[in-house]
Amino acid sequence: MGFYRRRHPERSDYYRLLESGFEAFARNWPEDFESRYGFLRKEVQGAVFAFLECGIPENGVARVRCPGCGHDFFVAFSCRTRVVCPSCTTRRSLMFGEKVREIVHPLNHRHLSFTIPKLLRAYLRRNRRLGKLLLRIAWQAWQEYLCKRLQLRAGMSGGIFCLQTHGSLFNFHPHVHALVLPGLVREGRFHELKGCSATAVAVSFRSRFLNALQKQEVLDGDMVERLMSWDHNSGFNVHAGKPINGADGEAIERQARYMSRAPLSIERIHYHADDHSVTVDGGKSHAGTKNWTVPEFFALLATAPLQQRKPSHLLRRLQQQSSRQV
């Protein structure tokens, strides 16, 4: 068996940045950021403090012993928080990929991504409930498109949808990734749709989301009418990937990990104490780099979804989605 190598988060710029500056940032939040971002959630501060104890042996360890070779070692406790701790988020993403691989049926699937215009992103930053609305509308738009193209009203599709709130440069960029069946199941038979018009899906997505925002009294009728009149779906975009064979477990698992990936990587964060700024490297996305002031970086971190889901709850939800694909 391989030997466990303890990571050292306390040696990173990211750790030193949170340890030295977050408490002062939290004290200044009402004056500096509350008008733009809303209230600072208690779970944000809890997640930061939990991360500062994550992977530190002095904060608790578990003894692991191999029954085969008898080798044993100590593993430091982890915080299990999302986003704030890139290591724990990545581990959750790996587990997510494994579970999706187990439940997906050997049918063709597609990866879809749904994005909204910059004009509307600020509303989701202040009102976190709109993230769930975005997920639901993306699913409804895809279901509506399938029913129209296949002309099957009673058919049922299936999909797994993930909300990402940040881009590769840690800019606030709420968007949805989905692994979906490109067809409908009716009376035990799968009716697959050959080809996909991302533009047609975007038309439905735009209409549904704007109408939902109007019902929520987030937008008024004039704003909705203005956005509906813009060309090219007014910043509402849908990207449809090539078909993925559900029998290709590695491809399915890789796609699921991508959909639920951590928006932060400790290796891509560089703290500059001289001008009190943070540089985020876009990494494999080739997006370049982005400089943030430390308070603005912390404010973006505070907008991330941090609620924890127990693995049993996640598995049960995935199994429910899987049952729709039979």
matplotlib code that plots the C-alpha trace (Angstrom):
import matplotlib.pyplot as plt

x = [0.0, 1.1, 2.2, 0.1, 1.7, 0.3, -0.5, 0.6, -2.1, -0.5, 2.4, 0.3, -0.4, -4.1, -3.9, -1.8, -4.2, -7.2, -5.4, -4.1, -6.9, -10.3, -11.3, -10.7, -12.6, -15.6, -15.7, -15.7, -18.3, -21.4, -19.7, -17.9, -19.9, -23.4, -25.0, -23.7, -23.6, -26.2, -25.6, -22.5, -23.7, -22.5, -21.6, -19.0, -17.1, -17.5, -16.2, -13.1, -12.3, -12.8, -10.4, -7.8, -7.9, -8.2, -5.3, -3.4, -2.3, -2.4, -6.2, -6.8, -5.8, -7.2, -5.0, -5.2, -3.9, -3.6, -4.9, -2.7, 0.8, 0.3, 1.5, -0.2, -0.1, -1.9, -4.3, -5.2, -8.9, -10.5, -13.1, -15.4, -16.4, -17.2, -15.3, -13.4, -11.4, -10.2, -8.9, -12.2, -14.2, -12.0, -12.5, -16.3, -16.0, -14.2, -16.8, -19.5, -17.9, -17.7, -21.4, -22.5, -20.5, -22.3, -25.9, -25.7, -27.3, -25.6, -27.4, -26.1, -25.8, -24.9, -23.2, -25.0, -24.0, -26.4, -25.1, -26.9, -26.0, -23.8, -26.7, -28.6, -25.7, -25.8, -29.3, -28.1, -25.3, -27.6, -30.5, -29.1, -32.5, -32.3, -29.6, -32.1, -34.5, -31.7, -31.3, -35.0, -35.4, -32.5, -34.1, -37.5, -36.1, -34.3, -37.4, -39.6, -37.2, -37.2, -41.0, -41.3, -38.7, -39.8, -43.5, -43.9, -45.9, -45.9, -42.2, -39.7, -36.1, -33.3, -30.4, -28.0, -27.6, -24.8, -24.7, -21.3, -21.1, -17.6, -15.5, -11.9, -10.5, -12.9, -15.1, -18.8, -20.3, -23.3, -23.9, -25.3, -23.6, -25.8, -25.4, -28.6, -30.3, -30.8, -34.2, -37.3, -38.4, -41.9, -43.5, -40.1, -38.7, -36.0, -36.6, -33.3, -33.0, -30.3, -28.6, -29.3, -30.0, -28.4, -30.0, -33.5, -32.8, -31.5, -34.7, -36.8, -34.2, -34.3, -38.1, -38.6, -36.0, -37.0, -40.7, -39.7, -37.7, -40.8, -43.0, -40.5, -40.6, -36.9, -37.5, -40.3, -42.2, -40.2, -36.9, -38.1, -39.5, -36.2, -34.1, -36.4, -36.0, -32.2, -30.5, -28.7, -30.8, -29.5, -26.6, -28.5, -26.3, -26.5, -23.7, -24.3, -21.4, -21.0, -22.8, -21.2, -21.8, -23.2, -21.3, -18.0, -17.5, -14.3, -15.9, -19.0, -16.9, -14.6, -17.6, -19.2, -16.0, -15.8, -19.4, -18.7, -15.1, -13.7, -13.6, -10.4, -7.0, -4.5, -1.7, -3.3, -3.7, -0.8, -0.9, 1.1, 1.6, 3.2, 0.1, -2.4, -3.7, -4.4, -3.6, -5.7, -4.3, -6.8, -4.9, -5.9, -8.7, -6.0, -8.0, -4.8, -4.7, -6.8, -5.8, -8.2, -7.8, -7.9, -11.3, -12.8, -11.4, -12.9, -16.2, -16.3, -15.5, -18.4, -20.9, -20.0, -22.5, -21.1, -24.0, -22.9, -24.7, -24.4, -23.2, -26.3, -28.5, -26.5, -26.6, -30.3, -30.9, -28.8, -30.6, -33.9, -32.6, -31.3, -34.8, -36.1, -33.7, -34.8]
y = [0.0, 3.6, 5.7, 8.7, 12.0, 14.8, 18.0, 21.2, 23.8, 26.1, 26.6, 28.1, 31.7, 31.0, 29.8, 32.7, 35.1, 33.8, 33.5, 37.0, 39.0, 37.4, 38.5, 42.2, 41.7, 40.3, 43.3, 45.7, 43.8, 45.9, 49.1, 47.9, 45.1, 44.6, 47.0, 45.0, 41.4, 41.3, 40.0, 38.0, 34.5, 32.8, 29.6, 31.6, 32.4, 28.9, 27.4, 29.7, 28.8, 25.1, 25.3, 26.9, 23.7, 21.3, 18.9, 20.1, 17.1, 19.2, 19.5, 15.8, 12.7, 9.2, 6.1, 4.0, 0.5, -1.8, -5.3, -6.8, -5.5, -4.2, -0.7, 2.1, 5.9, 8.9, 11.0, 14.5, 15.3, 17.3, 20.0, 18.7, 22.2, 23.2, 25.8, 27.4, 24.2, 23.2, 19.9, 18.8, 20.1, 18.1, 15.0, 15.5, 15.9, 12.6, 10.8, 12.5, 11.2, 7.6, 7.6, 9.0, 6.3, 3.7, 4.8, 6.0, 3.6, 2.5, 5.1, 8.2, 11.3, 14.9, 17.6, 20.9, 24.3, 27.2, 30.7, 34.0, 37.6, 39.7, 42.1, 39.4, 37.9, 40.6, 39.5, 36.0, 37.3, 39.1, 36.5, 33.0, 31.4, 32.4, 29.8, 27.0, 28.7, 28.8, 25.0, 24.3, 26.5, 24.8, 21.4, 22.7, 24.3, 21.0, 18.9, 21.3, 21.2, 17.4, 17.2, 19.6, 17.9, 14.4, 15.3, 13.1, 14.8, 11.9, 11.1, 11.5, 12.4, 12.3, 14.4, 15.5, 19.3, 21.2, 24.9, 26.6, 30.1, 31.1, 31.1, 29.9, 33.3, 33.2, 35.8, 35.6, 33.7, 31.6, 28.9, 25.4, 22.2, 19.2, 15.6, 14.7, 12.0, 13.4, 11.8, 10.7, 7.4, 6.3, 3.0, 1.4, 2.6, 5.2, 7.7, 9.3, 12.7, 12.8, 16.2, 19.1, 22.8, 24.7, 27.9, 26.5, 25.4, 28.9, 30.5, 28.4, 29.0, 32.8, 33.0, 30.8, 32.4, 36.0, 35.1, 33.4, 36.5, 38.7, 36.4, 36.6, 40.4, 40.6, 42.2, 44.4, 43.9, 46.6, 45.0, 41.6, 43.0, 44.8, 41.6, 39.6, 42.0, 41.7, 39.7, 36.4, 35.5, 38.6, 36.8, 33.6, 30.8, 27.0, 24.8, 21.2, 18.8, 15.7, 12.5, 10.5, 6.8, 5.9, 2.6, 4.5, 4.8, 6.8, 9.5, 9.7, 10.0, 12.6, 14.7, 14.4, 15.6, 18.5, 19.5, 19.5, 20.7, 23.0, 26.7, 27.3, 25.6, 26.5, 26.2, 28.9, 31.5, 33.9, 36.6, 39.8, 41.4, 44.5, 45.8, 43.6, 41.9, 38.3, 36.9, 33.9, 31.8, 30.5, 27.2, 24.7, 26.9, 29.3, 32.2, 34.0, 35.7, 38.0, 40.4, 41.0, 43.2, 41.0, 42.4, 41.8, 38.2, 37.5, 39.0, 36.6, 33.7, 34.7, 34.3, 30.7, 27.9, 26.4, 24.2, 20.6, 17.6, 14.3, 11.6, 9.5, 12.4, 12.9, 9.2, 9.0, 12.0, 10.5, 7.2, 9.0, 10.7, 7.3, 5.7, 8.2, 6.9, 3.2]
z = [0.0, -0.5, 2.4, 3.5, 3.0, 5.1, 3.3, 4.9, 4.3, 6.9, 4.5, 1.7, 0.9, 1.1, 4.7, 5.8, 4.1, 6.0, 9.3, 9.2, 7.6, 7.8, 11.3, 10.4, 7.2, 9.1, 11.4, 8.5, 6.5, 7.4, 6.3, 3.3, 1.7, 3.2, 0.7, -2.3, -0.9, 1.9, 5.4, 6.2, 7.0, 10.2, 8.3, 6.3, 9.4, 10.7, 7.5, 7.6, 11.2, 10.4, 7.5, 9.7, 11.8, 8.8, 8.3, 11.4, 13.6, 16.7, 16.2, 16.3, 14.3, 13.5, 13.5, 10.4, 10.2, 7.2, 8.0, 5.3, 6.0, 9.5, 8.6, 10.6, 10.5, 11.7, 9.6, 10.7, 10.9, 8.0, 8.2, 5.4, 4.5, 0.9, -1.2, 1.6, 2.0, -1.6, -0.3, 1.2, -1.8, -4.2, -2.1, -2.2, -6.0, -6.3, -4.2, -6.3, -9.5, -8.2, -7.2, -10.5, -12.3, -10.2, -11.0, -14.6, -17.1, -20.3, -22.4, -24.2, -22.1, -22.8, -20.8, -20.8, -19.3, -18.7, -18.2, -17.5, -18.4, -16.2, -15.6, -13.5, -11.6, -8.9, -8.0, -7.3, -5.3, -2.9, -3.0, -2.6, -3.1, -6.8, -7.2, -6.7, -9.1, -11.7, -11.3, -11.6, -14.7, -16.4, -15.9, -17.0, -20.2, -21.1, -20.5, -22.5, -25.4, -25.4, -25.3, -28.3, -30.4, -29.7, -29.5, -26.4, -23.6, -21.2, -21.4, -18.6, -18.9, -16.3, -15.3, -12.6, -12.2, -10.4, -9.5, -9.8, -8.4, -9.4, -12.6, -13.0, -11.8, -8.8, -10.3, -9.3, -12.2, -11.3, -13.9, -14.2, -15.3, -16.1, -17.2, -18.9, -21.0, -24.6, -24.8, -23.0, -21.5, -22.1, -21.4, -20.8, -24.1, -24.5, -27.3, -28.0, -29.7, -32.3, -32.3, -30.1, -30.8, -27.9, -29.2, -28.9, -25.4, -24.6, -25.9, -23.5, -20.7, -21.1, -21.2, -18.2, -16.0, -16.7, -16.1, -12.8, -11.7, -12.5, -10.4, -7.6, -8.0, -8.6, -12.0, -13.3, -16.5, -18.3, -17.5, -18.6, -21.9, -22.5, -21.9, -24.1, -27.0, -27.0, -29.8, -29.2, -26.2, -24.3, -22.6, -21.9, -23.3, -23.4, -24.5, -25.4, -25.5, -27.6, -26.6, -23.8, -23.6, -20.2, -20.4, -20.4, -16.7, -16.8, -19.1, -16.9, -13.7, -15.3, -16.3, -12.9, -11.2, -13.6, -12.8, -9.1, -9.1, -6.5, -7.6, -5.7, -5.7, -3.1, -5.6, -7.8, -5.1, -4.4, -1.7, -2.1, 1.3, -0.1, -1.8, 0.2, -3.0, -4.2, -7.6, -8.9, -11.7, -14.2, -14.4, -17.1, -18.3, -19.8, -18.5, -17.5, -14.0, -12.0, -9.2, -6.3, -3.3, -0.1, 1.0, -2.4, -2.5, 1.0, -0.2, -3.2, -0.8, 1.3, -1.6, -2.2, -1.2, 2.0, 3.2, 3.9, 2.5, 4.2, 1.8, 2.5, 1.4, -1.7, -2.7, -2.1, -4.3, -7.1, -6.8, -7.2, -10.4, -11.6, -11.2, -13.7, -16.3, -16.3]

ax = plt.figure().add_subplot(projection="3d")
ax.plot(x, y, z, "-o")
ax.set_aspect("equal")
plt.show()
